[in-house]
């Protein structure tokens, strides 16, 4: 606590004559007023002149100059001189100067109190002590009853103290800035000192609570920041990111931490991008395309779209297409072995949709389509062998058989078809002797074959199949006789005659 300036005691020269009487009309109040007037007269004219210390004429002139009233053309007597005494008017002028000095001194005391509460010793010790020294000089003049010089000394001290007091807001702002600067460089001691100064200068400053929180978290913030910097020097970006994120969490307003966080984040993102991209390429090599796609999505989250990511995506797409084409080729080969020609065609067409220039599909598709057509034609003959009764159909079947025989890589299904078709054609080409008998009166026609006429016996050479003989006779109902010639038949006999009269 700084030494306070105390005013020099000085007894009043004149007692106030306007003391209020007590309320009411009590007699003792009037007596008290008379007594006070007598005491005042005694003090002015008898006691006060004896208390004034003798001063030089110069001091008297200085005192008279400091007042607003001066006695013209009068050099004034020396105060306290044994040979002279001050008049009541001069005593009043002296009392006025003393009162003015007291007023200035009171303002000094108020300023001193304000500055001491603001801990002036922390920020303005030297000018504060200079102001006190000037005030003490004024005290000496005051003791010597040189009130003009005392007022000058007090005023100079007051001016210097007021300057300190008026500079407190600016000094508070400076303390706030220095507190923030100390926090930025992790100087805990300076930060605490400047915050204490800010609290003394501006107790209600809006930044005090937040700065106090930041200072409280400063050791933790500094530790995390150091950990991040160490990990950063080792290019351990994952550890650096964890540490710097914790530092930013401890003090989100720390600019150095925020700047380092942005830089480490960028490095971490680049490192994670490269690591994830490498994992994606490894997944592509392992043909784990789903995993590769997920990894590329993660890589994009780290760095966004860029040339390296686009190249990796193209590599993945090519690998997927290649793998799909390989799978389709293998599936087509398996379908070919099973002689599933429609399945083979579908697989080849899917492959050509992915890559119109793929060779295996371009070369295999026409063959598969031809085999499917051959299979469908042979199946049609095999599913309706009776059509082979028609020589034209048999001739067509023979051409199919020749085509099938020319296929070098005939599978089990085609081989079976060839054998079956050969048998059917051989059977269809057999000639069976068929005897058609009648009564010699009925006109016979072998439908879609020949006119037999009227006869009792007709010998026909027929191929296996189903036939119909129609008989007509005048006066009789027409007849239709259906019969089938089988490959294994021999000497087949058929009777047809109209016997039902009309």
C-alpha positions in Angstrom: 0.0 0.0 0.0 1.4 3.4 -1.0 1.9 6.2 1.5 -1.2 8.3 1.6 -0.9 12.1 1.6 -2.4 13.5 4.8 -3.4 17.3 5.0 -1.5 19.5 7.5 -3.7 20.4 10.4 -4.7 24.0 10.6 -7.2 25.5 13.1 -10.0 27.5 11.4 -9.6 31.3 11.7 -13.3 32.1 11.9 -16.2 30.1 13.2 -19.3 30.1 11.1 -21.9 32.5 12.4 -24.8 31.0 10.6 -25.2 28.0 12.8 -28.8 26.9 12.7 -30.8 27.2 15.8 -32.6 24.2 17.2 -36.2 23.9 16.1 -38.7 25.6 18.3 -38.6 28.7 20.4 -36.5 27.4 23.3 -34.5 30.2 25.2 -31.3 28.2 25.4 -30.9 28.2 21.6 -30.6 32.0 21.6 -28.0 31.9 24.3 -26.0 29.3 22.3 -26.0 31.6 19.3 -24.7 34.6 21.2 -21.9 32.5 22.7 -20.8 31.3 19.3 -20.6 34.9 18.0 -18.5 35.9 20.9 -16.1 33.0 20.3 -15.8 33.9 16.6 -14.9 37.6 17.5 -12.3 36.3 20.0 -10.7 34.0 17.4 -10.5 36.6 14.6 -9.2 39.5 16.6 -7.2 38.0 19.5 -6.3 34.3 19.0 -5.7 34.0 15.2 -3.1 36.8 14.8 -0.9 35.0 17.4 -1.0 31.8 15.4 0.3 33.2 12.1 4.0 32.5 11.4 6.0 35.5 10.2 6.7 35.4 6.5 8.6 37.4 4.1 7.0 40.1 2.0 7.4 37.9 -1.0 5.3 35.2 0.5 2.6 37.6 1.4 2.6 38.9 -2.1 2.4 35.3 -3.5 -0.6 34.7 -1.2 -2.3 37.8 -2.3 -1.7 36.9 -6.0 -3.4 33.5 -5.6 -6.6 35.1 -4.5 -9.2 36.7 -6.6 -9.2 39.9 -4.4 -6.1 42.1 -4.0 -5.6 45.3 -2.1 -4.6 47.9 -4.6 -1.5 50.2 -3.8 -0.8 48.3 -0.6 2.3 46.2 0.2 0.7 44.4 3.1 2.4 43.9 6.5 4.5 40.9 7.4 2.4 38.2 8.9 3.3 37.2 12.4 5.8 40.0 12.7 6.1 41.2 16.3 5.9 44.7 15.1 2.7 44.3 13.1 -0.6 42.4 13.0 -2.8 41.3 10.1 -6.1 42.9 9.7 -9.3 40.9 9.7 -9.5 41.3 5.9 -6.0 40.0 5.5 -6.8 37.1 7.8 -9.8 36.3 5.6 -7.7 36.3 2.5 -5.2 34.0 4.1 -8.1 31.7 5.2 -9.4 31.6 1.6 -6.0 30.6 0.2 -5.8 27.9 2.9 -9.2 26.6 2.0 -8.3 26.5 -1.7 -5.2 24.5 -0.9 -7.3 22.1 1.2 -9.7 21.6 -1.7 -6.9 20.7 -4.1 -5.5 18.4 -1.4 -8.8 16.6 -1.1 -8.9 15.9 -4.8 -5.4 14.6 -4.5 -6.5 12.2 -1.8 -9.4 11.0 -3.9 -7.2 10.4 -6.9 -4.7 8.6 -4.7 -7.4 6.3 -3.4 -8.6 5.5 -6.9 -5.0 4.8 -8.1 -4.2 2.6 -5.1 -7.3 0.5 -5.7 -6.1 0.1 -9.3 -2.8 -1.2 -8.1 -0.8 1.7 -9.5 2.4 0.2 -8.2 2.0 -2.4 -11.0 1.9 0.0 -13.9 2.7 3.6 -12.9 5.0 3.5 -9.9 7.5 6.1 -11.1 5.1 8.9 -12.1 2.9 8.1 -9.1 5.9 8.6 -6.7 6.8 11.8 -8.6 3.3 13.1 -8.0 3.5 12.2 -4.3 6.9 14.1 -4.1 5.2 17.2 -5.5 2.4 16.9 -3.1 4.9 16.6 -0.2 6.6 19.8 -1.4 3.2 21.4 -1.3 2.8 20.2 2.3 6.0 22.0 3.2 4.7 25.2 1.7 1.4 24.6 3.6 3.2 24.3 6.9 5.0 27.5 6.1 1.6 29.2 5.4 2.8 29.8 1.8 -0.6 28.7 0.4 0.0 29.9 -3.1 3.1 27.7 -3.4 1.2 24.9 -1.7 -1.6 25.2 -4.2 0.8 25.2 -7.1 2.5 22.1 -5.7 -0.7 20.4 -5.0 -2.1 21.3 -8.4 1.0 19.9 -10.2 0.6 16.6 -8.2 -3.1 16.5 -8.9 -2.5 17.0 -12.6 0.0 14.1 -12.7 -2.3 11.9 -10.7 -5.2 12.8 -12.9 -3.2 12.0 -15.9 -2.5 8.5 -14.5 -6.1 8.1 -13.6 -7.4 9.2 -17.1 -4.9 6.8 -18.7 -6.4 3.8 -16.9 -8.8 2.8 -19.7 -6.0 2.8 -22.3 -3.7 1.0 -19.9 -6.5 -1.6 -19.3 -6.8 -2.1 -23.1 -3.1 -2.6 -23.2 -3.2 -5.1 -20.4 -5.9 -7.0 -22.2 -3.8 -7.1 -25.4 -0.7 -8.1 -23.5 -2.6 -10.9 -21.7 -3.7 -12.2 -25.1 -0.2 -12.0 -26.4 1.2 -13.8 -23.5 -1.4 -16.6 -23.9 -0.4 -16.8 -27.6 3.2 -17.5 -26.7 2.2 -19.8 -23.7 3.8 -17.4 -21.1 1.7 -18.3 -18.1 3.4 -15.9 -15.7 3.1 -12.8 -17.8 -0.5 -13.7 -18.7 -1.5 -14.0 -15.1 0.3 -10.7 -14.3 -1.4 -8.8 -17.0 -4.8 -10.3 -16.2 -4.3 -9.2 -12.6 -3.5 -5.7 -13.8 -6.6 -5.7 -16.1 -8.8 -6.8 -13.1 -7.3 -3.9 -11.1 -7.7 -1.3 -13.8 -11.1 -2.4 -15.1 -12.8 -4.9 -12.7 -15.9 -5.0 -14.9 -14.1 -5.5 -18.2 -16.0 -7.9 -20.5 -12.9 -10.0 -21.4 -11.8 -10.9 -17.9 -13.9 -14.0 -17.4 -12.9 -15.5 -20.8 -9.2 -14.6 -20.4 -9.3 -16.3 -17.0 -10.7 -19.4 -18.6 -8.0 -19.4 -21.2 -5.2 -18.9 -18.7 -6.6 -21.7 -16.6 -6.4 -24.0 -19.6 -3.1 -22.7 -20.8 -0.8 -25.4 -19.3 -3.0 -28.1 -20.8 -3.1 -26.2 -24.1 0.6 -25.8 -24.2 1.2 -29.5 -23.4 -1.0 -30.7 -26.2 0.5 -28.1 -28.6 4.0 -29.4 -27.7 2.9 -33.0 -28.3 1.5 -32.0 -31.7 4.7 -30.2 -32.7 6.8 -33.2 -31.7 4.6 -35.6 -33.6 4.6 -33.2 -36.5 8.4 -33.2 -36.6 8.3 -37.0 -36.9 5.6 -36.8 -39.7 3.3 -38.8 -37.4 0.3 -36.9 -38.7 -2.4 -39.0 -37.0 -0.8 -38.4 -33.5 -0.3 -34.7 -34.4 -3.9 -34.3 -35.3 -5.2 -35.9 -32.1 -2.9 -33.7 -30.0 -3.7 -30.4 -31.9 -7.4 -31.1 -31.8 -7.2 -31.5 -28.0 -5.3 -28.2 -27.8 -8.0 -26.5 -29.8 -10.6 -28.0 -27.6 -8.9 -26.7 -24.5 -8.6 -23.2 -26.0 -10.7 -22.7 -29.2 -9.6 -19.0 -29.4 -5.8 -19.7 -29.5 -4.6 -18.3 -32.8 -1.3 -20.2 -32.9 -3.2 -23.5 -32.1 -5.8 -22.7 -34.8 -3.1 -22.0 -37.4 -1.2 -25.2 -36.5 -4.4 -27.1 -36.5 -5.2 -26.0 -40.1 -1.7 -26.9 -41.2 -1.7 -30.3 -39.5 -5.2 -31.1 -40.8 -4.0 -30.5 -44.3 -0.9 -32.7 -43.8 -3.0 -35.4 -42.1 -5.6 -35.3 -44.9 -2.8 -35.8 -47.5 -1.2 -38.6 -45.5 -4.6 -40.3 -45.0 -5.4 -39.8 -48.7 -2.2 -41.5 -49.8 -2.5 -44.3 -47.2 -6.2 -45.0 -48.2 -5.3 -44.8 -51.9 -2.6 -47.4 -51.4 -5.1 -49.6 -49.6 -7.5 -49.2 -52.5 -4.9 -50.3 -55.0 -4.1 -53.4 -52.8 -7.9 -54.2 -52.7 -7.9 -53.9 -56.5 -5.0 -56.4 -56.8 -7.0 -58.7 -54.5 -10.0 -58.2 -56.8 -12.0 -57.0 -53.7 -13.7 -54.3 -55.8 -16.3 -53.4 -53.2 -13.6 -52.7 -50.6 -11.6 -50.7 -53.2 -14.7 -48.6 -54.0 -15.3 -47.9 -50.3 -11.6 -46.9 -49.8 -11.7 -44.6 -52.8 -14.8 -42.9 -51.3 -12.9 -42.4 -48.0 -9.9 -41.0 -50.0 -12.2 -38.5 -51.7 -13.4 -37.4 -48.2 -9.8 -36.6 -47.3 -8.7 -34.7 -50.4 -11.7 -34.3 -52.8 -11.5 -35.1 -56.4 -8.0 -34.9 -57.9 -5.9 -36.5 -60.6 -4.6 -39.3 -58.4 -8.1 -40.2 -57.3 -9.4 -40.1 -60.9 -6.6 -42.4 -62.0 -7.3 -44.8 -59.2 -11.0 -44.8 -60.1 -10.1 -45.5 -63.7 -7.9 -48.3 -62.6 -10.7 -49.8 -60.5 -13.2 -49.5 -63.4 -10.8 -51.2 -65.7 -10.0 -53.9 -63.2 -13.8 -54.4 -62.6 -14.4 -54.6 -66.3 -11.6 -57.0 -66.9 -12.7 -59.2 -64.1 -16.3 -59.1 -65.3 -15.2 -60.0 -68.8 -13.1 -62.8 -67.5 -16.0 -64.1 -65.5 -18.3 -63.8 -68.6 -15.8 -65.7 -70.7 -15.5 -68.4 -68.2 -19.2 -68.7 -67.9 -19.6 -68.8 -71.7 -17.0 -71.6 -71.9 -19.0 -73.5 -69.2 -22.3 -72.9 -71.1 -20.6 -74.0 -74.3 -19.5 -77.3 -72.7 -23.1 -77.7 -71.6 -24.3 -76.8 -75.1 -26.5 -74.1 -73.6 -26.3 -71.9 -76.7 -28.9 -69.3 -75.6 -26.9 -68.9 -72.4 -23.7 -68.6 -74.3 -25.2 -65.9 -76.6 -26.5 -63.9 -73.5 -23.1 -64.0 -71.9 -21.4 -62.9 -75.1 -23.8 -60.0 -75.6 -23.3 -58.9 -72.0 -19.5 -58.9 -72.6 -19.9 -56.9 -75.8 -22.0 -54.3 -73.9 -19.1 -53.8 -71.5 -16.5 -53.8 -74.2 -17.6 -53.9 -77.8 -14.1 -54.8 -78.9 -13.7 -57.9 -76.8 -12.3 -60.6 -79.0 -13.7 -63.7 -77.4 -17.3 -62.4 -77.6 -16.9 -61.1 -81.1 -15.6 -64.4 -82.4 -17.8 -66.7 -80.3 -21.1 -65.0 -80.8 -21.7 -66.0 -84.5 -20.7 -69.6 -83.7 -23.1 -69.7 -80.8 -25.9 -68.2 -82.8 -25.3 -70.8 -85.5 -25.3 -73.7 -83.1 -28.5 -72.4 -81.5 -30.2 -72.3 -84.9 -29.0 -75.8 -85.7 -30.1 -77.1 -82.4 -33.5 -75.5 -82.8 -33.9 -76.9 -86.3 -32.9 -80.4 -85.3 -35.1 -80.3 -82.2 -38.0 -79.3 -84.5 -37.5 -82.4 -86.7 -37.0 -84.7 -83.6 -40.1 -83.3 -82.0 -42.3 -84.1 -85.1 -40.7 -87.2 -86.8 -43.9 -87.9 -88.7 -43.1 -85.0 -90.9 -40.3 -87.0 -92.3 -43.0 -88.9 -94.3 -42.7 -86.0 -96.6 -39.6 -86.5 -98.8 -39.0 -82.8 -98.9 -38.9 -82.7 -95.1 -36.6 -85.7 -95.1 -34.3 -84.0 -97.6 -34.1 -81.0 -95.3 -33.4 -83.2 -92.3 -30.7 -84.8 -94.3 -29.1 -81.4 -94.9 -29.3 -80.6 -91.2 -27.7 -84.0 -90.5 -24.8 -83.2 -92.9 -24.3 -79.8 -91.3 -24.2 -81.3 -87.8 -21.8 -84.0 -88.9 -19.4 -81.3 -90.1 -19.1 -79.7 -86.6 -15.8 -80.8 -85.2 -16.5 -80.1 -81.6 -19.9 -81.7 -81.3 -20.8 -82.2 -77.7 -22.8 -85.0 -76.2 -26.2 -83.2 -76.9 -25.4 -82.7 -80.6 -24.0 -86.2 -80.9 -27.2 -87.6 -79.6 -29.2 -85.4 -81.9 -27.1 -86.6 -84.8 -27.7 -90.2 -83.9 -31.4 -89.7 -83.4 -31.7 -87.8 -86.7 -29.8 -90.4 -88.6 -32.1 -93.1 -87.3 -35.2 -91.1 -88.1 -34.0 -90.4 -91.6 -33.0 -94.0 -92.2 -36.4 -95.1 -91.0 -38.2 -92.5 -93.0 -36.4 -93.7 -96.1 -37.3 -97.3 -95.7 -39.8 -98.8 -98.3 -42.5 -101.0 -97.0 -44.6 -103.3 -99.2 -48.3 -102.6 -98.5 -51.1 -104.6 -100.1 -54.3 -102.7 -100.5 -57.3 -104.9 -101.2 -60.9 -104.1 -102.2 -64.1 -105.7 -103.7 -63.2 -104.7 -107.2 -66.2 -102.3 -107.3 -65.0 -99.5 -105.2 -63.0 -96.6 -106.6 -59.9 -96.2 -104.4 -57.6 -93.2 -103.9 -54.5 -93.2 -101.7 -54.8 -89.6 -100.5 -51.8 -87.4 -101.2 -50.1 -90.3 -102.9 -51.8 -92.0 -105.9 -55.1 -93.0 -107.5 -55.6 -96.8 -107.3 -58.8 -97.2 -109.1 -61.1 -100.2 -108.9 -59.3 -103.4 -108.2 -59.3 -106.2 -105.8 -55.6 -106.0 -105.0 -53.1 -103.2 -105.3 -49.4 -103.5 -104.3 -47.9 -100.2 -103.0 -44.4 -99.4 -101.8 -44.7 -96.8 -99.1 -42.4 -95.0 -96.6 -43.2 -95.2 -93.0 -46.0 -92.9 -92.0 -49.7 -92.4 -91.7 -51.9 -92.8 -94.8 -55.5 -92.6 -95.7 -57.4 -94.6 -98.5 -60.7 -93.1 -99.7 -63.3 -95.4 -101.4 -66.2 -94.3 -103.5 -69.0 -96.3 -105.2 -72.2 -95.2 -106.8 -75.2 -95.9 -104.6 -73.0 -96.5 -101.6 -71.7 -94.3 -98.8 -68.0 -93.1 -99.2 -65.4 -94.5 -96.8 -62.0 -93.4 -95.4 -59.6 -96.0 -94.2 -56.6 -94.8 -92.1 -53.5 -96.9 -91.6 -50.0 -96.4 -90.5 -46.9 -97.8 -92.0 -44.2 -98.5 -89.5 -40.5 -99.0 -90.2 -40.6 -102.5 -88.9 -43.7 -103.6 -90.8 -43.5 -106.1 -93.7 -46.2 -107.2 -96.1 -48.8 -104.9 -94.6 -52.4 -105.5 -95.8 -55.1 -102.9 -95.9 -58.8 -103.6 -97.0 -61.1 -100.8 -98.3 -64.5 -101.2 -99.9 -67.9 -99.4 -99.9 -70.6 -101.7 -98.5 -73.2 -99.4 -97.0 -75.9 -98.6 -99.6 -77.4 -95.1 -99.6 
